[in-house]
Amino acid sequence: MEPVPEDTEAVTQEDSMPRSLSRSVSRTKIREQANLVGRSVSSQASKSARSLRAPVSAVSRAGRRVSRAARSHFRKPERRNGYYITDTFCRRECNKFVSNSATEENTCKCGFLDDEHSEAALSYRHTHSADWDPAVDTVTLPTNAYGEIDFLHADNDVLPLYLRCDMEVDVVELGNLLLDKWAMPLPNLLISVFGGHSKFDSKKMTAESDIKEGLVKAARDTKGWLFTSGVNHGVSNLVGDAVAMKRSFVNAIPVIGVNSWGAVANSNDLIDAKEQGLFPAKYIALRQNELERNPETNKPKSMSLEHEHTHFLLVDFGTKNNFHETDVCWSF
């Protein structure tokens, strides 16, 4: 856990909300703090993501609330710069089709099928012996996935916000998005709750209740932000249980899911072809027995998002069904 510098405490109040934050801090001050928060978020999430498959060291998360003001700011067009989101944040797509193997000629090494590539990427099909590198063989385009998520078959009082962003996103702009556009309260502490994707049996934990209460209290008392992998499995389910227990909090705690865009099941539900954002996106979270699995390892190729989170940052490497990228998704 890594605290934000002490001088940031002055801008928060005991019962601060996104609207009061914008009244008490000037736009210039917000951008200054955005720099600090953006870099702190990058550093903290990088350390946490690298331990994605490590044993669980801490579990839990706390309540949620997204103001209507934050939503209106998020989709409000800027007169001078066009839409803020599409002008600032990008997605990444493959522009060089390389067959994954001799037996999978219609699947590229990026993970997408040939009919999911552009004409430019298919202009010359490379054999599986050719190299493929996401840093070289991809291009960036304005993001086409942002807005709110309506989890179908889930009872959500408020819809979480989400963004698909490039792996080389500017962390200062990311901090500005979180604090200004999404109107999140300035944190005094960043708390990571990451663990492996294997089944996590919380019933075997004798101290489960204490863990939930302890981490929620720590985040609430310090006005902290909680980070998880954001998926509907393993540790994140325990975190979701903690949130459900604490929904009555007046000052809800931001819970941010950070993962690879290519690891999200049903990610097409989050895409708007017009690049205008979805308010909301109708998202179907698949059950474990519904997920497509790797025939060799029997492990899921992707995971559904967990509906109790307040925000999602989905980092795009131009690939699909690749979990290993979360180890470096915050190295930018």
C-alpha positions as semicolon CSV with decimal commas, in nm:
position;residue;x (nm);y (nm);z (nm)
1;M;0,000;0,000;0,000
2;E;0,134;0,337;-0,096
3;P;-0,005;0,664;0,050
4;V;-0,050;0,975;-0,158
5;P;0,165;1,269;-0,036
6;E;0,034;1,435;0,282
7;D;-0,033;1,772;0,121
8;T;-0,322;1,615;-0,070
9;E;-0,516;1,564;0,253
10;A;-0,611;1,930;0,267
11;V;-0,845;1,902;-0,028
12;T;-1,066;1,631;0,125
13;Q;-1,329;1,676;0,395
14;E;-1,485;1,427;0,633
15;D;-1,796;1,383;0,427
16;S;-1,661;1,497;0,092
17;M;-1,852;1,406;-0,223
18;P;-1,759;1,458;-0,591
19;R;-1,958;1,784;-0,613
20;S;-1,796;1,931;-0,302
21;L;-1,456;1,836;-0,440
22;S;-1,514;2,041;-0,752
23;R;-1,631;2,338;-0,543
24;S;-1,335;2,335;-0,304
25;V;-1,055;2,278;-0,548
26;S;-0,986;2,484;-0,856
27;R;-0,945;2,317;-1,195
28;T;-0,575;2,401;-1,185
29;K;-0,536;2,236;-0,848
30;I;-0,717;1,927;-0,971
31;R;-0,476;1,889;-1,261
32;E;-0,183;1,923;-1,018
33;Q;-0,330;1,652;-0,799
34;A;-0,411;1,445;-1,106
35;N;-0,041;1,423;-1,178
36;L;0,025;1,289;-0,829
37;V;-0,266;1,047;-0,830
38;G;-0,204;0,926;-1,184
39;R;0,154;0,834;-1,103
40;S;0,055;0,683;-0,767
41;V;-0,213;0,473;-0,932
42;S;0,035;0,356;-1,196
43;S;0,299;0,263;-0,939
44;Q;0,061;0,089;-0,699
45;A;-0,129;-0,108;-0,961
46;S;0,196;-0,215;-1,126
47;K;0,317;-0,371;-0,801
48;S;-0,017;-0,538;-0,744
49;A;-0,063;-0,671;-1,097
50;R;0,273;-0,844;-1,093
51;S;0,147;-1,056;-0,803
52;L;-0,172;-1,155;-0,984
53;R;-0,099;-1,525;-0,950
54;A;0,059;-1,499;-0,607
55;P;-0,114;-1,620;-0,290
56;V;-0,371;-1,382;-0,152
57;S;-0,228;-1,143;0,104
58;A;-0,535;-0,932;0,168
59;V;-0,899;-0,947;0,071
60;S;-1,203;-0,722;0,072
61;R;-1,341;-0,400;-0,068
62;A;-1,604;-0,144;0,016
63;G;-1,917;0,034;-0,095
64;R;-1,978;0,226;-0,407
65;R;-2,134;0,543;-0,541
66;V;-2,103;0,734;-0,869
67;S;-2,260;1,079;-0,880
68;R;-2,489;1,191;-1,160
69;A;-2,256;1,489;-1,199
70;A;-1,967;1,255;-1,280
71;R;-2,171;1,086;-1,551
72;S;-2,271;1,415;-1,713
73;H;-1,908;1,536;-1,713
74;F;-1,796;1,206;-1,864
75;R;-2,016;1,234;-2,172
76;K;-2,010;1,614;-2,207
77;P;-1,844;1,720;-2,535
78;E;-1,566;1,976;-2,519
79;R;-1,628;2,259;-2,767
80;R;-1,263;2,317;-2,853
81;N;-1,128;1,962;-2,844
82;G;-1,425;1,751;-2,949
83;Y;-1,519;1,469;-2,715
84;Y;-1,271;1,457;-2,428
85;I;-1,262;1,077;-2,401
86;T;-1,203;0,994;-2,767
87;D;-0,956;1,282;-2,805
88;T;-0,754;1,170;-2,504
89;F;-0,772;0,791;-2,482
90;C;-0,703;0,524;-2,743
91;R;-0,764;0,158;-2,813
92;R;-0,509;-0,071;-2,977
93;E;-0,574;-0,303;-3,273
94;C;-0,364;-0,555;-3,463
95;N;-0,245;-0,445;-3,807
96;K;-0,043;-0,753;-3,903
97;F;-0,216;-1,088;-3,934
98;V;0,013;-1,375;-3,838
99;S;-0,136;-1,725;-3,823
100;N;-0,123;-1,859;-3,470
101;S;-0,015;-2,204;-3,586
102;A;-0,030;-2,438;-3,882
103;T;-0,357;-2,579;-3,743
104;E;-0,508;-2,240;-3,660
105;E;-0,466;-2,052;-3,984
106;N;-0,774;-1,836;-3,925
107;T;-0,656;-1,715;-3,584
108;C;-0,389;-1,448;-3,549
109;K;-0,120;-1,450;-3,283
110;C;-0,299;-1,150;-3,133
111;G;-0,587;-1,386;-3,048
112;F;-0,847;-1,243;-3,287
113;L;-0,995;-1,427;-3,586
114;D;-0,918;-1,313;-3,939
115;D;-1,266;-1,163;-3,984
116;E;-1,201;-0,945;-3,678
117;H;-0,908;-0,773;-3,852
118;S;-0,905;-0,471;-4,079
119;E;-0,842;-0,500;-4,451
120;A;-0,500;-0,344;-4,400
121;A;-0,404;-0,614;-4,149
122;L;-0,517;-0,885;-4,392
123;S;-0,350;-0,734;-4,698
124;Y;-0,065;-0,979;-4,654
125;R;-0,117;-1,288;-4,439
126;H;0,195;-1,404;-4,260
127;T;0,264;-1,767;-4,169
128;H;0,294;-1,877;-3,807
129;S;0,674;-1,866;-3,830
130;A;0,666;-1,485;-3,848
131;D;0,709;-1,278;-3,533
132;W;0,430;-1,076;-3,379
133;D;0,490;-0,798;-3,126
134;P;0,208;-0,584;-2,977
135;A;0,441;-0,286;-2,954
136;V;0,518;-0,301;-3,326
137;D;0,235;-0,483;-3,500
138;T;-0,057;-0,281;-3,363
139;V;-0,199;0,066;-3,424
140;T;-0,384;0,306;-3,194
141;L;-0,730;0,446;-3,267
142;P;-0,974;0,653;-3,059
143;T;-1,124;0,438;-2,787
144;N;-1,466;0,293;-2,863
145;A;-1,550;0,151;-2,520
146;Y;-1,643;0,384;-2,234
147;G;-1,946;0,488;-2,035
148;E;-2,154;0,304;-1,776
149;I;-2,213;-0,069;-1,732
150;D;-2,557;-0,212;-1,667
151;F;-2,496;-0,566;-1,544
152;L;-2,795;-0,765;-1,662
153;H;-2,933;-1,008;-1,401
154;A;-2,764;-0,806;-1,125
155;D;-2,920;-0,559;-0,883
156;N;-2,709;-0,243;-0,913
157;D;-2,831;0,079;-0,753
158;V;-2,571;0,284;-0,943
159;L;-2,393;0,188;-1,264
160;P;-2,011;0,164;-1,261
161;L;-1,805;0,371;-1,505
162;Y;-1,555;0,208;-1,741
163;L;-1,285;0,296;-1,992
164;R;-1,088;0,099;-2,249
165;C;-0,745;0,264;-2,269
166;D;-0,420;0,196;-2,447
167;M;-0,124;0,033;-2,273
168;E;0,073;0,355;-2,325
169;V;-0,190;0,584;-2,176
170;D;-0,066;0,911;-2,024
171;V;-0,090;0,863;-1,646
172;V;-0,141;1,237;-1,593
173;E;-0,446;1,231;-1,820
174;L;-0,561;0,917;-1,640
175;G;-0,541;1,099;-1,308
176;N;-0,732;1,390;-1,457
177;L;-1,004;1,149;-1,575
178;L;-1,041;0,993;-1,231
179;L;-1,043;1,314;-1,030
180;D;-1,203;1,564;-1,267
181;K;-1,419;1,386;-1,525
182;W;-1,523;1,098;-1,303
183;A;-1,527;1,328;-0,998
184;M;-1,376;1,069;-0,763
185;P;-1,277;1,188;-0,414
186;L;-0,906;1,250;-0,374
187;P;-0,755;0,946;-0,194
188;N;-0,520;0,947;0,102
189;L;-0,434;0,582;0,045
190;L;-0,425;0,330;-0,242
191;I;-0,502;-0,028;-0,136
192;S;-0,448;-0,332;-0,360
193;V;-0,650;-0,652;-0,327
194;F;-0,506;-0,889;-0,587
195;G;-0,468;-1,266;-0,602
196;G;-0,472;-1,566;-0,832
197;H;-0,762;-1,649;-1,063
198;S;-0,796;-2,001;-0,924
199;K;-1,104;-2,080;-0,717
200;F;-1,089;-1,904;-0,384
201;D;-1,294;-2,078;-0,113
202;S;-1,375;-1,803;0,132
203;K;-1,580;-2,045;0,346
204;K;-1,257;-2,204;0,465
205;M;-1,136;-1,873;0,601
206;T;-1,211;-1,857;0,972
207;A;-1,135;-1,486;0,975
208;E;-1,335;-1,400;0,662
209;S;-1,568;-1,161;0,840
210;D;-1,280;-0,987;1,018
211;I;-1,091;-0,947;0,690
212;K;-1,393;-0,789;0,522
213;E;-1,460;-0,554;0,811
214;G;-1,094;-0,465;0,855
215;L;-1,017;-0,370;0,497
216;V;-1,344;-0,185;0,450
217;K;-1,282;0,012;0,770
218;A;-0,925;0,091;0,663
219;A;-1,039;0,222;0,326
220;R;-1,327;0,419;0,475
221;D;-1,127;0,577;0,758
222;T;-0,838;0,679;0,533
223;K;-1,060;0,786;0,241
224;G;-0,872;0,533;0,029
225;W;-0,923;0,376;-0,311
226;L;-0,934;-0,002;-0,348
227;F;-0,790;-0,183;-0,651
228;T;-0,873;-0,537;-0,763
229;S;-0,844;-0,736;-1,085
230;G;-1,214;-0,660;-1,134
231;V;-1,317;-1,010;-1,245
232;N;-1,610;-1,216;-1,123
233;H;-1,402;-1,495;-0,974
234;G;-1,174;-1,582;-0,688
235;V;-1,071;-1,300;-0,456
236;S;-1,290;-1,046;-0,634
237;N;-1,600;-1,241;-0,526
238;L;-1,500;-1,203;-0,164
239;V;-1,443;-0,836;-0,227
240;G;-1,789;-0,813;-0,380
241;D;-1,940;-0,972;-0,071
242;A;-1,778;-0,705;0,144
243;V;-1,925;-0,434;-0,076
244;A;-2,273;-0,580;-0,057
245;M;-2,249;-0,575;0,323
246;K;-2,158;-0,205;0,327
247;R;-2,391;-0,058;0,066
248;S;-2,550;0,165;0,328
249;F;-2,235;0,379;0,362
250;V;-2,311;0,746;0,297
251;N;-1,958;0,805;0,175
252;A;-1,898;0,505;-0,048
253;I;-1,546;0,385;-0,123
254;P;-1,420;0,379;-0,484
255;V;-1,335;0,025;-0,596
256;I;-1,144;0,014;-0,924
257;G;-1,104;-0,298;-1,133
258;V;-0,779;-0,298;-1,335
259;N;-0,730;-0,567;-1,596
260;S;-0,638;-0,636;-1,956
261;W;-0,908;-0,555;-2,212
262;G;-0,824;-0,880;-2,389
263;A;-0,904;-1,081;-2,075
264;V;-1,264;-0,955;-2,046
265;A;-1,539;-1,196;-2,149
266;N;-1,816;-1,049;-2,363
267;S;-1,612;-0,733;-2,419
268;N;-1,814;-0,664;-2,735
269;D;-2,103;-0,567;-2,507
270;L;-1,895;-0,265;-2,401
271;I;-1,810;-0,138;-2,751
272;D;-1,992;0,148;-2,924
273;A;-1,922;0,152;-3,298
274;K;-2,007;0,523;-3,310
275;E;-1,741;0,599;-3,044
276;Q;-1,989;0,807;-2,847
277;G;-1,992;0,593;-2,534
278;L;-2,265;0,369;-2,396
279;F;-2,489;0,503;-2,117
280;P;-2,539;0,229;-2,029
281;A;-2,373;-0,070;-2,191
282;K;-2,585;-0,382;-2,145
283;Y;-2,336;-0,636;-2,014
284;I;-2,394;-1,007;-1,957
285;A;-2,156;-1,163;-1,704
286;L;-2,100;-1,529;-1,789
287;R;-2,093;-1,803;-1,527
288;Q;-1,779;-2,010;-1,486
289;N;-1,928;-2,305;-1,674
290;E;-2,018;-2,076;-1,965
291;L;-1,667;-1,938;-2,024
292;E;-1,461;-2,056;-2,320
293;R;-1,168;-2,263;-2,197
294;N;-0,823;-2,354;-2,317
295;P;-0,844;-2,718;-2,431
296;E;-0,492;-2,790;-2,304
297;T;-0,517;-2,639;-1,956
298;N;-0,897;-2,627;-1,912
299;K;-0,855;-2,274;-1,775
300;P;-1,086;-1,992;-1,890
301;K;-0,957;-1,783;-2,179
302;S;-1,132;-1,478;-2,036
303;M;-1,325;-1,367;-1,726
304;S;-1,643;-1,169;-1,669
305;L;-1,637;-0,839;-1,479
306;E;-1,756;-0,825;-1,118
307;H;-2,066;-0,608;-1,080
308;E;-1,995;-0,455;-0,737
309;H;-1,704;-0,240;-0,859
310;T;-1,749;0,134;-0,901
311;H;-1,501;0,182;-1,188
312;F;-1,311;-0,026;-1,445
313;L;-0,986;0,060;-1,625
314;L;-0,935;-0,195;-1,904
315;V;-0,589;-0,174;-2,057
316;D;-0,567;-0,262;-2,426
317;F;-0,266;-0,446;-2,574
318;G;-0,434;-0,519;-2,906
319;T;-0,475;-0,883;-2,805
320;K;-0,746;-1,123;-2,693
321;N;-0,761;-1,400;-2,432
322;N;-0,426;-1,311;-2,276
323;F;-0,412;-1,294;-1,896
324;H;-0,034;-1,269;-1,871
325;E;-0,048;-0,908;-1,988
326;T;-0,193;-0,794;-1,656
327;D;0,155;-0,853;-1,512
328;V;0,275;-0,548;-1,707
329;C;-0,045;-0,358;-1,781
330;W;0,062;-0,070;-1,560
331;S;0,426;-0,057;-1,670
332;F;0,348;0,231;-1,904
